[in-house]
Amino acid sequence: MSVCEMCGKGGPLTNADVEGVELKVCFGCSKYGTTNKNNNNFRKNPHYSSKNSKKEEVEWKLVPNFSDLIKKSREEKSMNQEDFAKFLNEKESILAKWEQGTLKPRIFVARRLEKLLNLSLVVRDIKEKVEIKKNQIPKGELTLGDFIKVRKRNS
């Protein structure tokens, strides 16, 4: 039996476009979107990736000397922290922590800073996939299984 993807009710379903997402919905939920004339033709969302897809996600990280770059940029503009924070539309305390290196800006904030300051703060994070097969564990090294005691029940 088919189930509505919005409310969970069972019964006959129709395809509807709800806020840009194609869903199978019941008659009651179809009013929240626009129903499609062709109910059998589902278009795939180009932004959706299945769990089985073998694409690697690109990860980003901050450069190690991001605090020095931010501070140097502020000093080049001959601004104090208060004025520079206003220029960046950030709190002065946050800017001070960035310059000290005690707080890292999030990637999307670092991207915005890159555009404002004409700097390079974000680089691609290269991670190697390491697969260890069962037989690859060197003899003599302990594993978690070596520390577990399994109690056997007396029947």
TORDREN-994639 format. One record per residue: residue number from 1; residue in one letter; x, y, z of N, C-alpha, C in turn. Coordinates in steps of 0.1 Angstrom, whole numbers. Last residue first. Example, Ala and Ser with C-alpha at 12.3 -4.5 7.8 and 13.67 -1.06 7.14 Angstrom:
# TORDREN-994639
@n=2; res=s; nX=128; nY=-22; nZ=71; caX=137; caY=-11; caZ=71; cX=129; cY=0; cZ=79
@n=1; res=a; nX=132; nY=-57; nZ=78; caX=123; caY=-45; caZ=78; cX=132; cY=-33; cZ=78
END
This chain:
# TORDREN-994639
@n=155; res=s; nX=234; nY=-234; nZ=311; caX=221; caY=-238; caZ=308; cX=217; cY=-249; cZ=317
@n=154; res=n; nX=253; nY=-206; nZ=318; caX=251; caY=-220; caZ=321; cX=237; cY=-224; cZ=320
@n=153; res=r; nX=265; nY=-183; nZ=294; caX=254; caY=-187; caZ=304; cX=255; cY=-202; cZ=306
@n=152; res=k; nX=296; nY=-168; nZ=292; caX=287; caY=-178; caZ=287; cX=277; cY=-182; cZ=298
@n=151; res=r; nX=307; nY=-136; nZ=286; caX=303; caY=-145; caZ=296; cX=293; cY=-156; cZ=289
@n=150; res=v; nX=335; nY=-124; nZ=271; caX=321; caY=-128; caZ=268; cX=318; cY=-139; cZ=278
@n=149; res=k; nX=353; nY=-95; nZ=274; caX=351; caY=-109; caZ=279; cX=337; cY=-112; cZ=277
@n=148; res=i; nX=374; nY=-76; nZ=254; caX=361; caY=-80; caZ=257; cX=360; cY=-94; cZ=262
@n=147; res=f; nX=399; nY=-72; nZ=244; caX=396; caY=-67; caZ=258; cX=382; cY=-71; cZ=262
@n=146; res=d; nX=401; nY=-80; nZ=218; caX=410; caY=-87; caZ=228; cX=406; cY=-83; cZ=243
@n=145; res=g; nX=385; nY=-63; nZ=204; caX=380; caY=-77; caZ=207; cX=388; cY=-84; cZ=217
@n=144; res=l; nX=402; nY=-42; nZ=199; caX=391; caY=-41; caZ=210; cX=386; cY=-54; cZ=214
@n=143; res=t; nX=435; nY=-56; nZ=196; caX=423; caY=-50; caZ=191; cX=413; cY=-49; cZ=202
@n=142; res=l; nX=470; nY=-55; nZ=197; caX=458; caY=-58; caZ=204; cX=446; cY=-50; cZ=196
@n=141; res=e; nX=496; nY=-70; nZ=178; caX=489; caY=-58; caZ=182; cX=475; cY=-62; cZ=187
@n=140; res=g; nX=504; nY=-96; nZ=171; caX=510; caY=-90; caZ=182; cX=503; cY=-77; cZ=187
@n=139; res=k; nX=503; nY=-91; nZ=136; caX=502; caY=-100; caZ=147; cX=509; cY=-93; cZ=159
@n=138; res=p; nX=486; nY=-64; nZ=119; caX=498; caY=-71; caZ=123; cX=496; cY=-80; cZ=136
@n=137; res=i; nX=459; nY=-67; nZ=99; caX=463; caY=-63; caZ=112; cX=475; cY=-71; cZ=116
@n=136; res=q; nX=451; nY=-77; nZ=75; caX=461; caY=-68; caZ=74; cX=466; cY=-63; cZ=88
@n=135; res=n; nX=428; nY=-93; nZ=75; caX=441; caY=-100; caZ=76; cX=453; cY=-90; cZ=76
@n=134; res=k; nX=408; nY=-75; nZ=72; caX=409; caY=-83; caZ=85; cX=423; cY=-89; cZ=86
@n=133; res=k; nX=419; nY=-44; nZ=58; caX=412; caY=-57; caZ=57; cX=416; cY=-65; cZ=70
@n=132; res=i; nX=414; nY=-11; nZ=58; caX=421; caY=-22; caZ=65; cX=413; cY=-35; cZ=64
@n=131; res=e; nX=416; nY=16; nZ=38; caX=408; caY=4; caZ=41; cX=418; cY=-6; cZ=47
@n=130; res=v; nX=416; nY=50; nZ=38; caX=424; caY=39; caZ=42; cX=414; cY=27; cZ=45
@n=129; res=k; nX=416; nY=77; nZ=17; caX=407; caY=67; caZ=23; cX=416; cY=55; cZ=26
@n=128; res=e; nX=428; nY=109; nZ=26; caX=431; caY=96; caZ=19; cX=422; cY=86; cZ=26
@n=127; res=k; nX=419; nY=141; nZ=19; caX=418; caY=130; caZ=29; cX=420; cY=117; cZ=21
@n=126; res=i; nX=425; nY=174; nZ=17; caX=427; caY=161; caZ=10; cX=428; cY=151; cZ=21
@n=125; res=d; nX=406; nY=202; nZ=15; caX=411; caY=192; caZ=25; cX=413; cY=179; cZ=18
@n=124; res=r; nX=413; nY=232; nZ=-2; caX=407; caY=219; caZ=-2; cX=413; cY=209; cZ=7
@n=123; res=v; nX=412; nY=262; nZ=18; caX=418; caY=253; caZ=8; cX=411; cY=240; cZ=9
@n=122; res=v; nX=406; nY=296; nZ=26; caX=401; caY=282; caZ=25; cX=408; cY=274; cZ=14
@n=121; res=l; nX=418; nY=321; nZ=23; caX=417; caY=315; caZ=37; cX=413; cY=300; cZ=37
@n=120; res=s; nX=432; nY=344; nZ=5; caX=429; caY=330; caZ=3; cX=429; cY=323; cZ=17
@n=119; res=l; nX=417; nY=377; nZ=0; caX=426; caY=367; caZ=6; cX=423; cY=353; cZ=2
@n=118; res=n; nX=401; nY=400; nZ=-2; caX=409; caY=395; caZ=-13; cX=421; cY=387; cZ=-8
@n=117; res=l; nX=383; nY=407; nZ=17; caX=397; caY=411; caZ=20; cX=406; cY=407; cZ=8
@n=116; res=l; nX=358; nY=398; nZ=7; caX=359; caY=412; caZ=13; cX=374; cY=416; cZ=13
@n=115; res=k; nX=363; nY=371; nZ=0; caX=359; caY=381; caZ=-10; cX=361; cY=395; cZ=-5
@n=114; res=e; nX=372; nY=360; nZ=24; caX=380; caY=360; caZ=13; cX=376; cY=370; cZ=2
@n=113; res=l; nX=349; nY=364; nZ=40; caX=361; caY=371; caZ=43; cX=371; cY=372; cZ=31
@n=112; res=r; nX=333; nY=344; nZ=28; caX=329; caY=358; caZ=27; cX=341; cY=367; cZ=30
@n=111; res=r; nX=348; nY=322; nZ=35; caX=346; caY=325; caZ=21; cX=342; cY=339; cZ=19
@n=110; res=a; nX=345; nY=323; nZ=62; caX=358; caY=324; caZ=57; cX=357; cY=328; cZ=42
@n=109; res=v; nX=318; nY=316; nZ=64; caX=322; caY=330; caZ=68; cX=336; cY=333; cZ=62
@n=108; res=f; nX=318; nY=290; nZ=55; caX=311; caY=300; caZ=47; cX=314; cY=314; cZ=51
@n=107; res=i; nX=335; nY=278; nZ=75; caX=339; caY=279; caZ=61; cX=331; cY=289; cZ=53
@n=106; res=r; nX=338; nY=298; nZ=105; caX=332; caY=287; caZ=97; cX=336; cY=289; cZ=83
@n=105; res=p; nX=369; nY=308; nZ=120; caX=356; caY=311; caZ=114; cX=351; cY=299; cZ=106
@n=104; res=k; nX=381; nY=297; nZ=152; caX=382; caY=296; caZ=137; cX=368; cY=300; cZ=131
@n=103; res=l; nX=397; nY=311; nZ=179; caX=384; caY=308; caZ=173; cX=386; cY=307; cZ=158
@n=102; res=t; nX=423; nY=317; nZ=185; caX=415; caY=309; caZ=195; cX=402; cY=304; cZ=190
@n=101; res=g; nX=437; nY=335; nZ=170; caX=437; caY=321; caZ=166; cX=430; cY=311; cZ=176
@n=100; res=q; nX=436; nY=361; nZ=173; caX=445; caY=354; caZ=182; cX=446; cY=339; cZ=178
@n=99; res=e; nX=418; nY=368; nZ=153; caX=432; caY=373; caZ=151; cX=442; cY=365; cZ=161
@n=98; res=w; nX=395; nY=356; nZ=163; caX=401; caY=352; caZ=150; cX=415; cY=355; cZ=149
@n=97; res=k; nX=392; nY=372; nZ=186; caX=395; caY=357; caZ=187; cX=400; cY=351; cZ=175
@n=96; res=a; nX=386; nY=396; nZ=174; caX=398; caY=395; caZ=182; cX=402; cY=380; cZ=184
@n=95; res=l; nX=362; nY=390; nZ=161; caX=374; caY=394; caZ=153; cX=387; cY=392; cZ=161
@n=94; res=i; nX=346; nY=386; nZ=183; caX=348; caY=375; caZ=174; cX=361; cY=378; cZ=166
@n=93; res=s; nX=346; nY=412; nZ=194; caX=352; caY=401; caZ=202; cX=355; cY=389; cZ=193
@n=92; res=e; nX=333; nY=427; nZ=175; caX=347; caY=430; caZ=177; cX=353; cY=418; cZ=185
@n=91; res=k; nX=312; nY=409; nZ=152; caX=314; caY=415; caZ=165; cX=329; cY=416; cZ=167
@n=90; res=e; nX=310; nY=420; nZ=117; caX=311; caY=410; caZ=128; cX=313; cY=417; cZ=141
@n=89; res=n; nX=313; nY=434; nZ=93; caX=299; caY=431; caZ=98; cX=300; cY=419; cZ=108
@n=88; res=l; nX=337; nY=443; nZ=85; caX=334; caY=429; caZ=82; cX=320; cY=425; cZ=86
@n=87; res=f; nX=335; nY=469; nZ=95; caX=337; caY=467; caZ=80; cX=333; cY=453; cZ=76
@n=86; res=k; nX=334; nY=463; nZ=122; caX=322; caY=470; caZ=115; cX=323; cY=468; cZ=100
@n=85; res=a; nX=360; nY=453; nZ=125; caX=348; caY=445; caZ=128; cX=336; cY=450; cZ=121
@n=84; res=f; nX=374; nY=476; nZ=119; caX=376; caY=465; caZ=110; cX=364; cY=455; cZ=112
@n=83; res=d; nX=368; nY=492; nZ=141; caX=364; caY=497; caZ=128; cX=364; cY=485; cZ=118
@n=82; res=e; nX=379; nY=476; nZ=162; caX=365; caY=480; caZ=162; cX=360; cY=484; cZ=148
@n=81; res=q; nX=406; nY=473; nZ=156; caX=397; caY=461; caZ=156; cX=383; cY=465; cZ=155
@n=80; res=n; nX=416; nY=500; nZ=133; caX=416; caY=493; caZ=146; cX=406; cY=481; cZ=146
@n=79; res=m; nX=434; nY=501; nZ=102; caX=421; caY=501; caZ=110; cX=423; cY=495; cZ=123
@n=78; res=s; nX=450; nY=500; nZ=79; caX=452; caY=510; caZ=90; cX=440; cY=512; cZ=98
@n=77; res=k; nX=451; nY=480; nZ=61; caX=440; caY=490; caZ=59; cX=441; cY=501; cZ=70
@n=76; res=e; nX=471; nY=465; nZ=72; caX=473; caY=471; caZ=59; cX=463; cY=482; cZ=56
@n=75; res=e; nX=458; nY=455; nZ=95; caX=469; caY=464; caZ=96; cX=472; cY=472; cZ=83
@n=74; res=r; nX=440; nY=437; nZ=83; caX=435; caY=448; caZ=91; cX=446; cY=459; cZ=92
@n=73; res=s; nX=458; nY=419; nZ=71; caX=449; caY=426; caZ=63; cX=443; cY=438; cZ=70
@n=72; res=k; nX=470; nY=408; nZ=94; caX=478; caY=416; caZ=85; cX=469; cY=424; cZ=75
@n=71; res=k; nX=448; nY=395; nZ=105; caX=454; caY=406; caZ=113; cX=463; cY=415; cZ=103
@n=70; res=i; nX=444; nY=375; nZ=86; caX=433; caY=385; caZ=89; cX=439; cY=397; cZ=96
@n=69; res=l; nX=468; nY=362; nZ=86; caX=464; caY=368; caZ=74; cX=453; cY=379; cZ=77
@n=68; res=d; nX=469; nY=351; nZ=112; caX=480; caY=361; caZ=108; cX=475; cY=369; cZ=95
@n=67; res=s; nX=448; nY=334; nZ=111; caX=448; caY=345; caZ=120; cX=458; cY=356; cZ=116
@n=66; res=f; nX=455; nY=314; nZ=92; caX=444; caY=323; caZ=89; cX=444; cY=335; cZ=98
@n=65; res=n; nX=476; nY=295; nZ=89; caX=479; caY=309; caZ=93; cX=468; cY=319; cZ=91
@n=64; res=p; nX=464; nY=271; nZ=78; caX=469; caY=272; caZ=92; cX=472; cY=286; cZ=97
@n=63; res=v; nX=433; nY=277; nZ=61; caX=447; caY=276; caZ=61; cX=452; cY=277; cZ=75
@n=62; res=l; nX=404; nY=256; nZ=67; caX=411; caY=269; caZ=68; cX=426; cY=267; cZ=67
@n=61; res=k; nX=390; nY=233; nZ=44; caX=395; caY=236; caZ=57; cX=402; cY=250; cZ=56
@n=60; res=w; nX=366; nY=212; nZ=28; caX=374; caY=224; caZ=28; cX=379; cY=226; cZ=42
@n=59; res=e; nX=358; nY=184; nZ=8; caX=358; caY=190; caZ=21; cX=368; cY=202; cZ=20
@n=58; res=v; nX=337; nY=169; nZ=-15; caX=348; caY=178; caZ=-13; cX=347; cY=185; cZ=0
@n=57; res=e; nX=328; nY=135; nZ=-14; caX=325; caY=149; caZ=-11; cX=337; cY=157; cZ=-9
@n=56; res=e; nX=330; nY=113; nZ=-41; caX=336; caY=118; caZ=-29; cX=332; cY=132; cZ=-27
@n=55; res=k; nX=307; nY=91; nZ=-55; caX=313; caY=104; caZ=-55; cX=318; cY=108; cZ=-41
@n=54; res=k; nX=293; nY=68; nZ=-56; caX=307; caY=67; caZ=-52; cX=314; cY=80; cZ=-53
@n=53; res=s; nX=261; nY=62; nZ=-42; caX=269; caY=69; caZ=-51; cX=283; cY=70; cZ=-46
@n=52; res=n; nX=244; nY=51; nZ=-24; caX=253; caY=42; caZ=-30; cX=262; cY=49; cZ=-40
@n=51; res=k; nX=228; nY=71; nZ=-15; caX=238; caY=66; caZ=-6; cX=248; cY=57; cZ=-13
@n=50; res=s; nX=223; nY=95; nZ=-41; caX=220; caY=83; caZ=-34; cX=231; cY=79; cZ=-25
@n=49; res=s; nX=218; nY=129; nZ=-41; caX=227; caY=119; caZ=-44; cX=224; cY=107; cZ=-35
@n=48; res=y; nX=201; nY=156; nZ=-55; caX=200; caY=145; caZ=-47; cX=211; cY=135; cZ=-51
@n=47; res=h; nX=202; nY=176; nZ=-74; caX=210; caY=178; caZ=-62; cX=210; cY=166; cZ=-53
@n=46; res=p; nX=184; nY=169; nZ=-94; caX=198; caY=168; caZ=-97; cX=207; cY=170; cZ=-85
@n=45; res=n; nX=158; nY=147; nZ=-89; caX=163; caY=159; caZ=-83; cX=178; cY=159; cZ=-86
@n=44; res=k; nX=141; nY=133; nZ=-116; caX=151; caY=131; caZ=-106; cX=156; cY=145; cZ=-101
@n=43; res=r; nX=106; nY=132; nZ=-121; caX=119; caY=137; caZ=-125; cX=129; cY=136; cZ=-113
@n=42; res=f; nX=83; nY=107; nZ=-128; caX=90; caY=114; caZ=-117; cX=103; cY=119; cZ=-123
@n=41; res=n; nX=55; nY=100; nZ=-143; caX=68; caY=105; caZ=-147; cX=75; cY=113; cZ=-136
@n=40; res=n; nX=30; nY=94; nZ=-136; caX=39; caY=84; caZ=-136; cX=53; cY=88; cZ=-139
@n=39; res=n; nX=13; nY=117; nZ=-138; caX=16; caY=111; caZ=-125; cX=27; cY=100; cZ=-125
@n=38; res=n; nX=11; nY=144; nZ=-155; caX=17; caY=131; caZ=-157; cX=21; cY=125; cZ=-144
@n=37; res=k; nX=3; nY=168; nZ=-142; caX=-7; caY=160; caZ=-150; cX=-2; cY=146; cZ=-153
@n=36; res=n; nX=9; nY=175; nZ=-108; caX=14; caY=173; caZ=-121; cX=4; cY=165; cZ=-129
@n=35; res=t; nX=-1; nY=200; nZ=-85; caX=-2; caY=186; caZ=-90; cX=3; cY=185; cZ=-104
@n=34; res=t; nX=16; nY=220; nZ=-63; caX=9; caY=219; caZ=-76; cX=10; cY=205; cZ=-81
@n=33; res=g; nX=8; nY=220; nZ=-28; caX=17; caY=221; caZ=-40; cX=9; cY=221; cZ=-52
@n=32; res=y; nX=-11; nY=217; nZ=-9; caX=1; caY=224; caZ=-5; cX=11; cY=226; cZ=-17
@n=31; res=k; nX=-30; nY=200; nZ=-19; caX=-33; caY=214; caZ=-19; cX=-21; cY=223; cZ=-15
@n=30; res=s; nX=-23; nY=174; nZ=-14; caX=-20; caY=179; caZ=-27; cX=-22; cY=194; cZ=-28
@n=29; res=c; nX=-31; nY=165; nZ=10; caX=-18; caY=172; caZ=10; cX=-15; cY=178; cZ=-4
@n=28; res=g; nX=-55; nY=152; nZ=3; caX=-55; caY=163; caZ=13; cX=-42; cY=171; cZ=12
@n=27; res=f; nX=-47; nY=131; nZ=-15; caX=-55; caY=142; caZ=-20; cX=-55; cY=154; cZ=-10
@n=26; res=c; nX=-12; nY=124; nZ=-8; caX=-26; caY=121; caZ=-8; cX=-34; cY=133; cZ=-13
@n=25; res=v; nX=18; nY=124; nZ=-28; caX=10; caY=129; caZ=-17; cX=-4; cY=124; cZ=-19
@n=24; res=k; nX=51; nY=122; nZ=-36; caX=38; caY=114; caZ=-38; cX=30; cY=117; cZ=-26
@n=23; res=l; nX=69; nY=151; nZ=-48; caX=65; caY=141; caZ=-37; cX=52; cY=134; cZ=-42
@n=22; res=e; nX=95; nY=171; nZ=-57; caX=85; caY=162; caZ=-63; cX=81; cY=151; cZ=-52
@n=21; res=v; nX=101; nY=203; nZ=-47; caX=104; caY=189; caZ=-45; cX=92; cY=181; cZ=-49
@n=20; res=g; nX=93; nY=230; nZ=-48; caX=104; caY=225; caZ=-56; cX=108; cY=211; cZ=-55
@n=19; res=e; nX=71; nY=230; nZ=-30; caX=82; caY=239; caZ=-28; cX=95; cY=234; cZ=-35
@n=18; res=v; nX=59; nY=202; nZ=-44; caX=57; caY=210; caZ=-31; cX=71; cY=217; cZ=-28
@n=17; res=d; nX=43; nY=189; nZ=-69; caX=55; caY=196; caZ=-67; cX=53; cY=205; cZ=-55
@n=16; res=a; nX=30; nY=156; nZ=-67; caX=28; caY=170; caZ=-66; cX=42; cY=176; cZ=-64
@n=15; res=n; nX=13; nY=127; nZ=-78; caX=25; caY=134; caZ=-77; cX=23; cY=149; cZ=-76
@n=14; res=t; nX=-10; nY=110; nZ=-56; caX=-7; caY=117; caZ=-68; cX=6; cY=124; cZ=-66
@n=13; res=l; nX=-24; nY=79; nZ=-43; caX=-15; caY=91; caZ=-42; cX=-14; cY=97; cZ=-56
@n=12; res=p; nX=-48; nY=62; nZ=-23; caX=-44; caY=66; caZ=-36; cX=-35; cY=79; cZ=-35
@n=11; res=g; nX=-34; nY=51; nZ=9; caX=-44; caY=53; caZ=0; cX=-39; cY=58; cZ=-14
@n=10; res=g; nX=-23; nY=63; nZ=42; caX=-23; caY=54; caZ=31; cX=-35; cY=56; cZ=21
@n=9; res=k; nX=-5; nY=91; nZ=55; caX=-18; caY=84; caZ=53; cX=-16; cY=74; cZ=41
@n=8; res=g; nX=17; nY=107; nZ=58; caX=18; caY=93; caZ=62; cX=5; cY=85; cZ=60
@n=7; res=c; nX=21; nY=133; nZ=50; caX=13; caY=131; caZ=63; cX=14; cY=116; cZ=67
@n=6; res=m; nX=40; nY=132; nZ=29; caX=39; caY=143; caZ=38; cX=32; cY=140; cZ=51
@n=5; res=e; nX=39; nY=109; nZ=14; caX=52; caY=113; caZ=19; cX=52; cY=125; cZ=27
@n=4; res=c; nX=15; nY=84; nZ=19; caX=17; caY=98; caZ=16; cX=31; cY=102; cZ=22
@n=3; res=v; nX=20; nY=51; nZ=7; caX=18; caY=60; caZ=19; cX=22; cY=74; cZ=14
@n=2; res=s; nX=5; nY=22; nZ=-8; caX=13; caY=35; caZ=-9; cX=10; cY=44; cZ=3
@n=1; res=m; nX=8; nY=-12; nZ=0; caX=0; caY=0; caZ=0; cX=9; cY=12; cZ=0
END
